[in-house]
Amino acid sequence: MYTWNQINALVKEYLLQFPDEDMRQQNIEGWLERNTANDLFARSNFDGHITTSAFVVDVENREMLLLKHKTLGKWFQPGGHTEADATLVNSALREAIEETGIHIGELEYVPVSQTPDMPVDIDSHYIPANERRQEPGHYHHDFRYLFLYSGARDNAFNTDESTGMKWVSFDELRSDPSFGGVITKVSSLLLPTS
């Protein structure tokens, strides 16, 4: 999908766009230094690997779509491991469609810069060990992309992946440590007067 040089350049460009996140991105920068010869996307790379996710936003109602993760039991945006996707944006879009039942025509990608595949957010988070899959604890370096939603609210989420789906207001998410910073970015991109 991407070479180490391309991912490293994307992270550096991201930090130029969001310079206040220098401390927050130390985990992925250290991981890149340790993994110059490793597959950055391989699920078998337990030093960590790249995943993608989609912030699906209904601007009119100022809400974001969240799914309750079946294994972790927490509310997250749609996302997961990369597959044979042409780009990181395509990976995030595929995950959103697979996990929410949303049709491709109901989602519009929102680029955040002129740099192709620039995410609106990069988040490195720890995934606990999974004995059933014989996977030790490791990090997901999640490249997150923004999509506008323009459909009805009657989607059927993928029950293999999630146990629930809900729309959550920006105001509620603003006070959530996992989403507050993202909502600030999303609001500045989509709601410049707020």
C-alpha positions as protocol buffer text, in pm:
chain_id: "A"
residue {
  index: 1
  type: MET
  ca { x: 0 y: 0 z: 0 }
}
residue {
  index: 2
  type: TYR
  ca { x: 254 y: 262 z: 114 }
}
residue {
  index: 3
  type: THR
  ca { x: 627 y: 258 z: 172 }
}
residue {
  index: 4
  type: TRP
  ca { x: 792 y: 350 z: 499 }
}
residue {
  index: 5
  type: ASN
  ca { x: 914 y: 675 z: 336 }
}
residue {
  index: 6
  type: GLN
  ca { x: 560 y: 770 z: 234 }
}
residue {
  index: 7
  type: ILE
  ca { x: 416 y: 708 z: 581 }
}
residue {
  index: 8
  type: ASN
  ca { x: 705 y: 890 z: 749 }
}
residue {
  index: 9
  type: ALA
  ca { x: 656 y: 1188 z: 515 }
}
residue {
  index: 10
  type: LEU
  ca { x: 280 y: 1187 z: 584 }
}
residue {
  index: 11
  type: VAL
  ca { x: 337 y: 1194 z: 961 }
}
residue {
  index: 12
  type: LYS
  ca { x: 590 y: 1479 z: 925 }
}
residue {
  index: 13
  type: GLU
  ca { x: 346 y: 1674 z: 704 }
}
residue {
  index: 14
  type: TYR
  ca { x: 68 y: 1607 z: 957 }
}
residue {
  index: 15
  type: LEU
  ca { x: 285 y: 1759 z: 1232 }
}
residue {
  index: 16
  type: LEU
  ca { x: 342 y: 2067 z: 1017 }
}
residue {
  index: 17
  type: GLN
  ca { x: -35 y: 2101 z: 982 }
}
residue {
  index: 18
  type: PHE
  ca { x: -101 y: 2031 z: 1353 }
}
residue {
  index: 19
  type: PRO
  ca { x: 218 y: 2149 z: 1531 }
}
residue {
  index: 20
  type: ASP
  ca { x: 53 y: 2152 z: 1873 }
}
residue {
  index: 21
  type: GLU
  ca { x: 37 y: 1769 z: 1858 }
}
residue {
  index: 22
  type: ASP
  ca { x: 413 y: 1716 z: 1871 }
}
residue {
  index: 23
  type: MET
  ca { x: 398 y: 1548 z: 2215 }
}
residue {
  index: 24
  type: ARG
  ca { x: 89 y: 1344 z: 2122 }
}
residue {
  index: 25
  type: GLN
  ca { x: 262 y: 1199 z: 1815 }
}
residue {
  index: 26
  type: GLN
  ca { x: 582 y: 1084 z: 1988 }
}
residue {
  index: 27
  type: ASN
  ca { x: 451 y: 726 z: 2002 }
}
residue {
  index: 28
  type: ILE
  ca { x: 410 y: 693 z: 1624 }
}
residue {
  index: 29
  type: GLU
  ca { x: 739 y: 873 z: 1557 }
}
residue {
  index: 30
  type: GLY
  ca { x: 927 y: 629 z: 1784 }
}
residue {
  index: 31
  type: TRP
  ca { x: 746 y: 335 z: 1624 }
}
residue {
  index: 32
  type: LEU
  ca { x: 851 y: 454 z: 1278 }
}
residue {
  index: 33
  type: GLU
  ca { x: 1213 y: 478 z: 1392 }
}
residue {
  index: 34
  type: ARG
  ca { x: 1198 y: 115 z: 1518 }
}
residue {
  index: 35
  type: ASN
  ca { x: 1013 y: -25 z: 1215 }
}
residue {
  index: 36
  type: THR
  ca { x: 1206 y: 90 z: 910 }
}
residue {
  index: 37
  type: ALA
  ca { x: 1227 y: -268 z: 778 }
}
residue {
  index: 38
  type: ASN
  ca { x: 893 y: -400 z: 907 }
}
residue {
  index: 39
  type: ASP
  ca { x: 554 y: -408 z: 736 }
}
residue {
  index: 40
  type: LEU
  ca { x: 377 y: -108 z: 888 }
}
residue {
  index: 41
  type: PHE
  ca { x: 34 y: -251 z: 802 }
}
residue {
  index: 42
  type: ALA
  ca { x: 80 y: -618 z: 901 }
}
residue {
  index: 43
  type: ARG
  ca { x: -154 y: -734 z: 1171 }
}
residue {
  index: 44
  type: SER
  ca { x: 129 y: -968 z: 1278 }
}
residue {
  index: 45
  type: ASN
  ca { x: 355 y: -670 z: 1359 }
}
residue {
  index: 46
  type: PHE
  ca { x: 296 y: -659 z: 1734 }
}
residue {
  index: 47
  type: ASP
  ca { x: 521 y: -362 z: 1787 }
}
residue {
  index: 48
  type: GLY
  ca { x: 220 y: -191 z: 1630 }
}
residue {
  index: 49
  type: HIS
  ca { x: 59 y: -137 z: 1291 }
}
residue {
  index: 50
  type: ILE
  ca { x: -142 y: 118 z: 1098 }
}
residue {
  index: 51
  type: THR
  ca { x: -521 y: 110 z: 1101 }
}
residue {
  index: 52
  type: THR
  ca { x: -774 y: 353 z: 957 }
}
residue {
  index: 53
  type: SER
  ca { x: -1106 y: 492 z: 1072 }
}
residue {
  index: 54
  type: ALA
  ca { x: -1382 y: 726 z: 960 }
}
residue {
  index: 55
  type: PHE
  ca { x: -1541 y: 1014 z: 1144 }
}
residue {
  index: 56
  type: VAL
  ca { x: -1889 y: 1005 z: 990 }
}
residue {
  index: 57
  type: VAL
  ca { x: -2050 y: 1343 z: 1056 }
}
residue {
  index: 58
  type: ASP
  ca { x: -2400 y: 1479 z: 1008 }
}
residue {
  index: 59
  type: VAL
  ca { x: -2324 y: 1852 z: 986 }
}
residue {
  index: 60
  type: GLU
  ca { x: -2687 y: 1965 z: 988 }
}
residue {
  index: 61
  type: ASN
  ca { x: -2749 y: 1798 z: 1326 }
}
residue {
  index: 62
  type: ARG
  ca { x: -2388 y: 1844 z: 1447 }
}
residue {
  index: 63
  type: GLU
  ca { x: -2354 y: 1478 z: 1533 }
}
residue {
  index: 64
  type: MET
  ca { x: -2102 y: 1199 z: 1481 }
}
residue {
  index: 65
  type: LEU
  ca { x: -2179 y: 830 z: 1430 }
}
residue {
  index: 66
  type: LEU
  ca { x: -2031 y: 588 z: 1685 }
}
residue {
  index: 67
  type: LEU
  ca { x: -2037 y: 209 z: 1715 }
}
residue {
  index: 68
  type: LYS
  ca { x: -2007 y: 0 z: 2031 }
}
residue {
  index: 69
  type: HIS
  ca { x: -1710 y: -231 z: 1972 }
}
residue {
  index: 70
  type: LYS
  ca { x: -1805 y: -596 z: 2026 }
}
residue {
  index: 71
  type: THR
  ca { x: -1475 y: -701 z: 2185 }
}
residue {
  index: 72
  type: LEU
  ca { x: -1369 y: -386 z: 2371 }
}
residue {
  index: 73
  type: GLY
  ca { x: -1720 y: -278 z: 2476 }
}
residue {
  index: 74
  type: LYS
  ca { x: -1647 y: 92 z: 2409 }
}
residue {
  index: 75
  type: TRP
  ca { x: -1789 y: 346 z: 2167 }
}
residue {
  index: 76
  type: PHE
  ca { x: -1567 y: 424 z: 1867 }
}
residue {
  index: 77
  type: GLN
  ca { x: -1592 y: 560 z: 1514 }
}
residue {
  index: 78
  type: PRO
  ca { x: -1602 y: 292 z: 1238 }
}
residue {
  index: 79
  type: GLY
  ca { x: -1257 y: 161 z: 1155 }
}
residue {
  index: 80
  type: GLY
  ca { x: -1016 y: -127 z: 1149 }
}
residue {
  index: 81
  type: HIS
  ca { x: -727 y: -295 z: 975 }
}
residue {
  index: 82
  type: THR
  ca { x: -622 y: -212 z: 622 }
}
residue {
  index: 83
  type: GLU
  ca { x: -672 y: -467 z: 347 }
}
residue {
  index: 84
  type: ALA
  ca { x: -595 y: -446 z: -24 }
}
residue {
  index: 85
  type: ASP
  ca { x: -705 y: -82 z: -24 }
}
residue {
  index: 86
  type: ALA
  ca { x: -559 y: 157 z: -281 }
}
residue {
  index: 87
  type: THR
  ca { x: -525 y: 440 z: -28 }
}
residue {
  index: 88
  type: LEU
  ca { x: -568 y: 508 z: 342 }
}
residue {
  index: 89
  type: VAL
  ca { x: -879 y: 713 z: 265 }
}
residue {
  index: 90
  type: ASN
  ca { x: -1024 y: 415 z: 72 }
}
residue {
  index: 91
  type: SER
  ca { x: -950 y: 192 z: 371 }
}
residue {
  index: 92
  type: ALA
  ca { x: -1138 y: 424 z: 607 }
}
residue {
  index: 93
  type: LEU
  ca { x: -1429 y: 451 z: 362 }
}
residue {
  index: 94
  type: ARG
  ca { x: -1447 y: 71 z: 323 }
}
residue {
  index: 95
  type: GLU
  ca { x: -1453 y: 27 z: 702 }
}
residue {
  index: 96
  type: ALA
  ca { x: -1733 y: 283 z: 738 }
}
residue {
  index: 97
  type: ILE
  ca { x: -1944 y: 110 z: 474 }
}
residue {
  index: 98
  type: GLU
  ca { x: -1880 y: -242 z: 609 }
}
residue {
  index: 99
  type: GLU
  ca { x: -1949 y: -154 z: 971 }
}
residue {
  index: 100
  type: THR
  ca { x: -2247 y: 82 z: 938 }
}
residue {
  index: 101
  type: GLY
  ca { x: -2445 y: -32 z: 634 }
}
residue {
  index: 102
  type: ILE
  ca { x: -2414 y: 319 z: 490 }
}
residue {
  index: 103
  type: HIS
  ca { x: -2411 y: 333 z: 108 }
}
residue {
  index: 104
  type: ILE
  ca { x: -2104 y: 478 z: -62 }
}
residue {
  index: 105
  type: GLY
  ca { x: -2309 y: 755 z: -225 }
}
residue {
  index: 106
  type: GLU
  ca { x: -2415 y: 884 z: 119 }
}
residue {
  index: 107
  type: LEU
  ca { x: -2058 y: 965 z: 226 }
}
residue {
  index: 108
  type: GLU
  ca { x: -1845 y: 1255 z: 106 }
}
residue {
  index: 109
  type: TYR
  ca { x: -1475 y: 1264 z: 193 }
}
residue {
  index: 110
  type: VAL
  ca { x: -1354 y: 1595 z: 337 }
}
residue {
  index: 111
  type: PRO
  ca { x: -985 y: 1659 z: 263 }
}
residue {
  index: 112
  type: VAL
  ca { x: -803 y: 1861 z: 529 }
}
residue {
  index: 113
  type: SER
  ca { x: -514 y: 1979 z: 310 }
}
residue {
  index: 114
  type: GLN
  ca { x: -368 y: 1960 z: -39 }
}
residue {
  index: 115
  type: THR
  ca { x: -156 y: 1661 z: 70 }
}
residue {
  index: 116
  type: PRO
  ca { x: -319 y: 1338 z: -54 }
}
residue {
  index: 117
  type: ASP
  ca { x: -433 y: 1109 z: 228 }
}
residue {
  index: 118
  type: MET
  ca { x: -369 y: 1369 z: 500 }
}
residue {
  index: 119
  type: PRO
  ca { x: -576 y: 1250 z: 798 }
}
residue {
  index: 120
  type: VAL
  ca { x: -778 y: 1484 z: 1014 }
}
residue {
  index: 121
  type: ASP
  ca { x: -631 y: 1298 z: 1313 }
}
residue {
  index: 122
  type: ILE
  ca { x: -367 y: 1037 z: 1398 }
}
residue {
  index: 123
  type: ASP
  ca { x: -414 y: 848 z: 1723 }
}
residue {
  index: 124
  type: SER
  ca { x: -187 y: 581 z: 1872 }
}
residue {
  index: 125
  type: HIS
  ca { x: -376 y: 369 z: 2121 }
}
residue {
  index: 126
  type: TYR
  ca { x: -307 y: 44 z: 2303 }
}
residue {
  index: 127
  type: ILE
  ca { x: -504 y: -269 z: 2215 }
}
residue {
  index: 128
  type: PRO
  ca { x: -515 y: -527 z: 2497 }
}
residue {
  index: 129
  type: ALA
  ca { x: -403 y: -886 z: 2438 }
}
residue {
  index: 130
  type: ASN
  ca { x: -660 y: -1110 z: 2272 }
}
residue {
  index: 131
  type: GLU
  ca { x: -617 y: -1471 z: 2391 }
}
residue {
  index: 132
  type: ARG
  ca { x: -876 y: -1605 z: 2145 }
}
residue {
  index: 133
  type: ARG
  ca { x: -671 y: -1474 z: 1851 }
}
residue {
  index: 134
  type: GLN
  ca { x: -340 y: -1539 z: 2029 }
}
residue {
  index: 135
  type: GLU
  ca { x: -245 y: -1174 z: 1987 }
}
residue {
  index: 136
  type: PRO
  ca { x: -35 y: -994 z: 2249 }
}
residue {
  index: 137
  type: GLY
  ca { x: -113 y: -637 z: 2347 }
}
residue {
  index: 138
  type: HIS
  ca { x: 4 y: -389 z: 2084 }
}
residue {
  index: 139
  type: TYR
  ca { x: -57 y: -42 z: 1943 }
}
residue {
  index: 140
  type: HIS
  ca { x: -282 y: 70 z: 1663 }
}
residue {
  index: 141
  type: HIS
  ca { x: -160 y: 382 z: 1486 }
}
residue {
  index: 142
  type: ASP
  ca { x: -495 y: 498 z: 1355 }
}
residue {
  index: 143
  type: PHE
  ca { x: -513 y: 733 z: 1057 }
}
residue {
  index: 144
  type: ARG
  ca { x: -854 y: 898 z: 1084 }
}
residue {
  index: 145
  type: TYR
  ca { x: -1049 y: 1060 z: 800 }
}
residue {
  index: 146
  type: LEU
  ca { x: -1353 y: 1286 z: 789 }
}
residue {
  index: 147
  type: PHE
  ca { x: -1668 y: 1204 z: 591 }
}
residue {
  index: 148
  type: LEU
  ca { x: -1995 y: 1395 z: 563 }
}
residue {
  index: 149
  type: TYR
  ca { x: -2311 y: 1184 z: 582 }
}
residue {
  index: 150
  type: SER
  ca { x: -2624 y: 1269 z: 385 }
}
residue {
  index: 151
  type: GLY
  ca { x: -2856 y: 970 z: 428 }
}
residue {
  index: 152
  type: ALA
  ca { x: -3139 y: 847 z: 647 }
}
residue {
  index: 153
  type: ARG
  ca { x: -3085 y: 725 z: 1002 }
}
residue {
  index: 154
  type: ASP
  ca { x: -3207 y: 368 z: 945 }
}
residue {
  index: 155
  type: ASN
  ca { x: -2875 y: 193 z: 879 }
}
residue {
  index: 156
  type: ALA
  ca { x: -2817 y: -161 z: 1001 }
}
residue {
  index: 157
  type: PHE
  ca { x: -2474 y: -192 z: 1161 }
}
residue {
  index: 158
  type: ASN
  ca { x: -2258 y: -504 z: 1127 }
}
residue {
  index: 159
  type: THR
  ca { x: -2339 y: -723 z: 1430 }
}
residue {
  index: 160
  type: ASP
  ca { x: -2019 y: -923 z: 1378 }
}
residue {
  index: 161
  type: GLU
  ca { x: -1821 y: -611 z: 1472 }
}
residue {
  index: 162
  type: SER
  ca { x: -2048 y: -405 z: 1699 }
}
residue {
  index: 163
  type: THR
  ca { x: -2328 y: -434 z: 1952 }
}
residue {
  index: 164
  type: GLY
  ca { x: -2476 y: -88 z: 1900 }
}
residue {
  index: 165
  type: MET
  ca { x: -2477 y: 228 z: 1691 }
}
residue {
  index: 166
  type: LYS
  ca { x: -2573 y: 584 z: 1784 }
}
residue {
  index: 167
  type: TRP
  ca { x: -2541 y: 946 z: 1674 }
}
residue {
  index: 168
  type: VAL
  ca { x: -2374 y: 1163 z: 1937 }
}
residue {
  index: 169
  type: SER
  ca { x: -2384 y: 1543 z: 1948 }
}
residue {
  index: 170
  type: PHE
  ca { x: -2069 y: 1748 z: 1906 }
}
residue {
  index: 171
  type: ASP
  ca { x: -2147 y: 1915 z: 2241 }
}
residue {
  index: 172
  type: GLU
  ca { x: -2145 y: 1578 z: 2420 }
}
residue {
  index: 173
  type: LEU
  ca { x: -1830 y: 1462 z: 2242 }
}
residue {
  index: 174
  type: ARG
  ca { x: -1648 y: 1788 z: 2321 }
}
residue {
  index: 175
  type: SER
  ca { x: -1626 y: 1687 z: 2687 }
}
residue {
  index: 176
  type: ASP
  ca { x: -1509 y: 1330 z: 2608 }
}
residue {
  index: 177
  type: PRO
  ca { x: -1128 y: 1294 z: 2636 }
}
residue {
  index: 178
  type: SER
  ca { x: -1125 y: 1053 z: 2340 }
}
residue {
  index: 179
  type: PHE
  ca { x: -1315 y: 1286 z: 2107 }
}
residue {
  index: 180
  type: GLY
  ca { x: -1280 y: 1643 z: 2235 }
}
residue {
  index: 181
  type: GLY
  ca { x: -973 y: 1733 z: 2028 }
}
residue {
  index: 182
  type: VAL
  ca { x: -1123 y: 1574 z: 1718 }
}
residue {
  index: 183
  type: ILE
  ca { x: -1448 y: 1769 z: 1754 }
}
residue {
  index: 184
  type: THR
  ca { x: -1247 y: 2091 z: 1777 }
}
residue {
  index: 185
  type: LYS
  ca { x: -1075 y: 2005 z: 1446 }
}
residue {
  index: 186
  type: VAL
  ca { x: -1399 y: 1891 z: 1278 }
}
residue {
  index: 187
  type: SER
  ca { x: -1582 y: 2203 z: 1393 }
}
residue {
  index: 188
  type: SER
  ca { x: -1308 y: 2432 z: 1263 }
}
residue {
  index: 189
  type: LEU
  ca { x: -1325 y: 2258 z: 923 }
}
residue {
  index: 190
  type: LEU
  ca { x: -1701 y: 2235 z: 889 }
}
residue {
  index: 191
  type: LEU
  ca { x: -1843 y: 2504 z: 1118 }
}
residue {
  index: 192
  type: PRO
  ca { x: -1600 y: 2797 z: 1096 }
}
residue {
  index: 193
  type: THR
  ca { x: -1832 y: 3028 z: 1290 }
}
residue {
  index: 194
  type: SER
  ca { x: -1878 y: 2796 z: 1591 }
}
